[in-house]
Amino acid sequence: MKFKKYLMFLFVAALAVVLVACGNDAEDNTGDDASENTDNGSGDEASAELEGSVVIDGSGTVYPLMSRLAEEYMVNEQQGVSVEVSRAGTSAGFEKFLQENGTDFNDASRLIKDEEKAAAEELGIEVKELKVALDGLTIVTNPANDWATELTVDQVKGIFLGEYTNWSDINPDWPSEKIQTYGPNENHGTYEFFYETILEEQDLVEGINLQQEYSTLVTLVSEDKNAIGFFGFGYYDSNKEKVQATGIDFGEGPVIPSLDTIAEDGDYAGFTRPVFTYLNVNLAKEKPQVLDYAIYVMENANDFAGETGFAPIPDEEAQALVDELKALQ
C-alpha cells in the first residue's frame, strides 16, 4: 500500500514538472510574440514618440501652408514636439537660418541666392532645398475698380515701373486719376521675385507703398479705389471680399489666377513660381524631430496646398524628396 502511494507521489511530481516547463515555454513564446509585435508596431523611427522643438521662419507667403502643416503634425503625429512657425520674410529668414544655432528651416518664396549659399558653406551648414508648392503671383485691385480688370504683362510692368501716372495713361477711357501702387517690402521673396523676374531688375516706381505685413497690404488696397498691388495667390484667395484679382494677358487672352491655372506649364505659367522650405541638414541629423517633420512636410504638403492657396507639385517630385530625406535617417 505504501509502495502504491509512493508511485502515485512520483507520478504527480513528474506531472507538475511537465506543467511548469510547459508554462515557462508558453511565457517565453508570449514574450517573443510580444517583442515581435512591438517591433512591428513602434520600432520604426518614423512612428516613435519624439520630443523637442522645430523652429521655422521666413516667407510670409509660405507661412499659411507651413503653419497648417505644423498644426496638423503637432495634433495628429507628434504631440511631444513643438513646431514654431514665424514669418519674418524670405530674406530676413535666411539671416536667422544662416548662423550658428540658427533656425531649423527657412521658408522661401524664391530660390536661395549665391551669396546665401556661400554663407552656408562658410558656416559649414549643409542646406537642402525642399520644393513644397506652386504659387501664382497675383495682381490685385480695389473691388470698385471696374476698368483695369484685365492687363497685359507689359501694362503691369509699366504701372510698377512708373511709366503710367494716371489710369487714363493706359487707356483714355479709364479715369484720369493717379494710380496708387502697393506691394511687400524687400524682406519678402515676393518682392524679389517681382523685381527680378517680372521687372527684370528695374527699379520700382518712386513712391510705391511697401509693407512688411500682407494683412496690411490687403487693408490698404481694400480702402483705396485707385490701388493696385501684388502678392501671393493665397492672400488674395482668403480675402476675395476685400480685393479682386486682375486677369493677366500673356499673349493669348486674360487669365485669372486659380488653383486650376497656376502651374509651371499652365495658363498662368508666366506668373507662377515654386515656393520652398530650406532644411539645415546638420540640425536634422542631430535632432530626430527636425528630420521627422521634414519628411512629414513632403509627404503631406500636397494634401494641404489647395486649402492654403497653393497649387500642388507633381506627386513624383514630392516622393523623390521624401526618399532623399529618409536616406538621411
C-alpha positions as CSV (number, residue, x, y, z in Angstrom):
1,M,0.0,0.0,0.0
2,K,2.8,2.3,0.9
3,F,4.5,1.4,-2.3
4,K,1.5,2.4,-4.4
5,K,1.2,5.7,-2.6
6,Y,4.9,6.3,-3.3
7,L,4.3,5.6,-7.0
8,M,1.4,8.0,-7.1
9,F,3.5,10.7,-5.4
10,L,6.2,10.3,-8.1
11,F,3.6,10.5,-10.9
12,V,2.1,13.7,-9.5
13,A,5.6,15.2,-9.0
14,A,6.6,14.4,-12.6
15,L,3.3,15.8,-13.9
16,A,4.0,19.1,-12.0
17,V,7.4,19.4,-13.5
18,V,6.0,18.9,-17.0
19,L,3.3,21.5,-16.4
20,V,5.8,24.1,-15.1
21,A,8.1,23.5,-18.1
22,C,5.2,24.0,-20.5
23,G,4.1,27.1,-18.6
24,N,7.6,28.6,-19.0
25,D,7.7,27.8,-22.7
26,A,4.3,29.5,-23.1
27,E,5.6,32.6,-21.3
28,D,8.8,32.6,-23.4
29,N,6.7,32.3,-26.6
30,T,4.3,35.0,-25.4
31,G,7.3,37.2,-24.7
32,D,8.8,36.6,-28.1
33,D,5.5,37.3,-29.8
34,A,5.0,40.5,-27.8
35,S,8.5,41.6,-28.7
36,E,7.9,40.9,-32.3
37,N,4.6,42.8,-32.2
38,T,6.2,45.7,-30.5
39,D,8.9,45.8,-33.1
40,N,6.4,45.7,-35.9
41,G,4.2,48.4,-34.4
42,S,6.6,51.0,-32.9
43,G,10.1,50.0,-33.8
44,D,10.0,52.2,-36.9
45,E,11.8,55.5,-36.2
46,A,9.0,57.4,-38.1
47,S,6.4,56.2,-35.6
48,A,8.5,56.6,-32.5
49,E,7.4,59.2,-30.0
50,L,9.6,62.3,-30.3
51,E,10.2,65.4,-28.2
52,G,11.7,68.8,-28.6
53,S,11.2,71.7,-30.9
54,V,11.3,72.6,-34.5
55,V,12.0,76.3,-35.4
56,I,10.9,77.7,-38.7
57,D,11.0,81.3,-40.0
58,G,11.0,83.0,-43.4
59,S,8.4,83.6,-46.1
60,G,5.1,85.2,-45.3
61,T,3.8,83.7,-48.5
62,V,4.6,80.2,-47.4
63,Y,3.5,80.8,-43.8
64,P,-0.1,79.7,-44.2
65,L,0.9,76.3,-45.7
66,M,3.7,75.7,-43.2
67,S,1.6,76.8,-40.2
68,R,-1.2,74.5,-41.3
69,L,1.2,71.5,-41.6
70,A,2.7,72.4,-38.2
71,E,-0.7,72.4,-36.5
72,E,-1.6,69.0,-38.1
73,Y,1.7,67.5,-37.2
74,M,1.5,68.6,-33.5
75,V,-2.1,67.4,-33.1
76,N,-2.1,64.1,-35.0
77,E,1.6,63.0,-35.4
78,Q,3.9,64.1,-32.6
79,Q,2.2,65.7,-29.6
80,G,5.6,65.9,-27.8
81,V,7.1,68.1,-30.5
82,S,6.6,71.9,-30.6
83,V,6.7,73.4,-34.1
84,E,7.2,77.1,-34.1
85,V,6.5,78.9,-37.3
86,S,7.3,82.6,-37.9
87,R,7.2,84.9,-40.9
88,A,9.9,87.5,-41.0
89,G,10.1,87.3,-44.8
90,T,12.4,85.2,-47.0
91,S,15.5,87.3,-46.8
92,A,15.2,88.2,-43.2
93,G,14.5,84.5,-42.5
94,F,17.7,83.4,-44.3
95,E,19.6,85.7,-41.9
96,K,18.2,83.8,-39.0
97,F,18.8,80.4,-40.7
98,L,22.4,81.0,-41.8
99,Q,24.1,81.4,-38.4
100,E,25.4,79.2,-35.7
101,N,22.4,77.7,-33.8
102,G,20.1,79.2,-36.4
103,T,16.6,78.1,-37.3
104,D,15.9,74.5,-38.5
105,F,14.0,75.6,-41.6
106,N,13.7,78.7,-43.7
107,D,10.6,79.1,-45.8
108,A,11.2,80.9,-49.1
109,S,9.2,82.3,-51.9
110,R,12.3,82.4,-54.1
111,L,15.4,80.3,-54.7
112,I,18.3,80.7,-52.3
113,K,20.9,83.2,-53.6
114,D,24.5,82.5,-54.4
115,E,25.6,84.7,-51.5
116,E,23.4,82.8,-49.2
117,K,24.8,79.5,-50.4
118,A,28.3,80.9,-49.8
119,A,27.4,82.0,-46.3
120,A,26.1,78.4,-45.6
121,E,29.3,76.9,-46.9
122,E,31.4,79.2,-44.8
123,L,29.5,78.2,-41.7
124,G,29.7,74.5,-42.6
125,I,25.9,74.3,-42.9
126,E,24.6,71.7,-45.4
127,V,21.3,73.1,-46.8
128,K,18.7,71.0,-48.5
129,E,16.1,72.7,-50.8
130,L,12.6,71.3,-50.5
131,K,10.0,72.5,-53.1
132,V,6.7,72.4,-51.3
133,A,4.1,74.0,-53.6
134,L,3.4,76.4,-56.5
135,D,2.2,80.0,-56.1
136,G,0.7,82.4,-58.6
137,L,1.8,86.0,-58.2
138,T,-1.5,87.9,-58.1
139,I,-2.1,91.5,-59.2
140,V,-5.0,92.9,-57.1
141,T,-7.1,96.0,-57.2
142,N,-9.9,97.6,-55.2
143,P,-13.3,96.0,-55.8
144,A,-14.6,99.4,-57.0
145,N,-12.1,99.3,-59.9
146,D,-14.3,98.2,-62.8
147,W,-11.9,99.3,-65.6
148,A,-8.5,97.6,-65.0
149,T,-10.0,94.1,-64.7
150,E,-7.6,92.9,-67.4
151,L,-4.0,93.9,-68.1
152,T,-1.2,92.7,-70.3
153,V,2.2,91.8,-68.8
154,D,3.7,95.0,-70.3
155,Q,1.0,97.1,-68.8
156,V,1.6,95.6,-65.3
157,K,5.3,96.3,-65.8
158,G,4.6,99.8,-66.9
159,I,2.5,100.5,-63.9
160,F,5.1,99.4,-61.4
161,L,8.0,101.0,-63.3
162,G,6.2,104.4,-63.2
163,E,5.6,104.6,-67.0
164,Y,2.0,105.4,-66.3
165,T,0.9,108.1,-63.8
166,N,-2.9,108.0,-64.2
167,W,-5.2,105.2,-65.3
168,S,-6.1,107.2,-68.4
169,D,-2.4,106.9,-69.5
170,I,-3.0,103.2,-70.1
171,N,-6.5,103.7,-71.7
172,P,-8.1,107.1,-72.4
173,D,-11.4,105.7,-71.4
174,W,-10.2,105.0,-67.9
175,P,-10.4,107.5,-65.1
176,S,-7.9,110.4,-65.1
177,E,-6.8,109.6,-61.5
178,K,-3.4,108.8,-60.1
179,I,-2.5,105.1,-59.8
180,Q,-1.6,104.1,-56.3
181,T,0.9,101.2,-56.1
182,Y,1.4,98.7,-53.2
183,G,3.5,95.6,-52.5
184,P,5.5,93.7,-49.9
185,N,8.8,95.2,-48.8
186,E,12.4,94.0,-49.5
187,N,12.3,91.4,-46.7
188,H,10.0,89.2,-48.8
189,G,10.8,86.8,-51.6
190,T,7.7,88.0,-53.4
191,Y,9.2,91.5,-53.7
192,E,12.4,89.9,-55.0
193,F,10.6,87.7,-57.5
194,F,8.6,90.6,-58.8
195,Y,11.7,92.8,-59.0
196,E,14.0,90.2,-60.5
197,T,11.7,88.1,-62.7
198,I,8.8,90.4,-63.7
199,L,10.5,93.8,-63.8
200,E,13.9,92.3,-64.8
201,E,15.7,94.1,-62.1
202,Q,14.4,97.6,-63.0
203,D,13.6,99.9,-60.1
204,L,10.0,100.0,-58.8
205,V,8.1,103.2,-59.3
206,E,9.0,106.0,-56.8
207,G,6.5,106.4,-54.0
208,I,5.3,102.8,-54.1
209,N,3.9,101.8,-50.7
210,L,5.8,98.7,-49.5
211,Q,4.7,96.9,-46.4
212,Q,6.0,94.1,-44.1
213,E,2.6,92.6,-43.3
214,Y,0.4,91.1,-46.0
215,S,-2.7,91.8,-44.0
216,T,-1.8,95.5,-44.1
217,L,-1.5,95.4,-47.8
218,V,-4.9,93.8,-48.2
219,T,-6.4,96.5,-46.0
220,L,-4.7,99.3,-47.9
221,V,-5.8,98.1,-51.3
222,S,-9.4,97.5,-50.0
223,E,-9.6,101.1,-48.8
224,D,-8.1,102.8,-51.9
225,K,-10.2,102.9,-55.1
226,N,-7.1,103.6,-57.2
227,A,-4.9,101.0,-55.6
228,I,-3.1,98.2,-57.4
229,G,-0.8,95.8,-55.6
230,F,0.8,92.4,-55.8
231,F,1.3,89.4,-53.5
232,G,0.8,85.6,-53.4
233,F,-2.4,83.9,-54.6
234,G,-3.2,82.7,-51.1
235,Y,-3.6,86.2,-49.6
236,Y,-6.0,87.1,-52.5
237,D,-7.9,83.8,-52.2
238,S,-8.6,84.3,-48.5
239,N,-9.6,88.0,-49.0
240,K,-11.9,87.9,-52.0
241,E,-14.4,90.1,-50.3
242,K,-11.8,92.8,-49.9
243,V,-9.7,92.7,-53.1
244,Q,-10.2,91.5,-56.7
245,A,-7.7,89.7,-58.9
246,T,-6.7,91.2,-62.3
247,G,-6.7,89.0,-65.3
248,I,-3.3,88.9,-67.0
249,D,-2.9,88.6,-70.7
250,F,0.3,86.6,-71.5
251,G,-0.5,86.8,-75.2
252,E,-3.5,84.6,-75.6
253,G,-6.1,86.4,-73.7
254,P,-6.5,87.3,-70.0
255,V,-6.1,84.6,-67.4
256,I,-7.3,84.8,-63.8
257,P,-5.1,83.0,-61.3
258,S,-6.7,80.0,-59.7
259,L,-5.7,76.5,-58.5
260,D,-6.5,75.3,-62.0
261,T,-4.5,77.9,-63.9
262,I,-1.4,78.1,-61.6
263,A,1.2,75.7,-63.0
264,E,4.7,75.9,-64.3
265,D,3.4,74.7,-67.7
266,G,-0.2,76.1,-67.4
267,D,-2.2,79.1,-68.5
268,Y,-0.8,81.2,-65.7
269,A,2.8,80.0,-66.1
270,G,4.2,83.5,-66.6
271,F,3.4,84.5,-63.0
272,T,3.7,81.0,-61.5
273,R,6.6,80.3,-59.2
274,P,7.7,77.4,-56.9
275,V,7.9,78.0,-53.2
276,F,10.3,76.2,-50.8
277,T,11.4,75.4,-47.4
278,Y,15.1,75.0,-46.8
279,L,16.4,72.5,-44.3
280,N,19.5,72.7,-42.1
281,V,20.7,69.1,-42.7
282,N,23.2,69.4,-39.9
283,L,20.4,70.0,-37.4
284,A,18.2,67.4,-39.0
285,K,20.9,64.8,-38.3
286,E,21.3,66.0,-34.7
287,K,17.6,66.3,-33.9
288,P,15.3,63.4,-34.9
289,Q,12.2,65.6,-34.7
290,V,13.5,68.0,-37.3
291,L,14.1,65.3,-39.9
292,D,10.8,63.7,-39.0
293,Y,9.0,67.0,-39.6
294,A,10.8,67.5,-42.9
295,I,9.6,64.1,-44.1
296,Y,6.1,64.8,-42.8
297,V,6.0,68.1,-44.8
298,M,7.0,66.4,-48.1
299,E,4.5,63.6,-47.5
300,N,1.6,65.9,-46.8
301,A,2.2,69.3,-48.4
302,N,0.1,68.4,-51.4
303,D,-2.9,67.5,-49.2
304,F,-3.0,71.0,-47.7
305,A,-1.7,73.1,-50.6
306,G,-5.2,73.9,-52.0
307,E,-6.8,74.9,-48.8
308,T,-3.9,77.4,-48.1
309,G,-3.9,79.0,-51.5
310,F,-1.3,76.9,-53.4
311,A,-1.3,74.5,-56.3
312,P,0.4,71.1,-55.5
313,I,3.7,70.0,-57.0
314,P,3.7,66.7,-59.0
315,D,3.4,63.7,-56.7
316,E,6.6,62.2,-58.2
317,E,8.6,65.3,-57.2
318,A,7.3,65.2,-53.7
319,Q,8.0,61.4,-53.4
320,A,11.6,61.9,-54.7
321,L,12.2,64.4,-51.9
322,V,10.7,62.1,-49.3
323,D,13.1,59.3,-50.4
324,E,16.1,61.7,-50.2
325,L,15.1,62.8,-46.7
326,K,14.6,59.2,-45.5
327,A,18.1,58.4,-46.7
328,L,19.4,60.8,-44.0
329,Q,17.9,58.7,-41.2
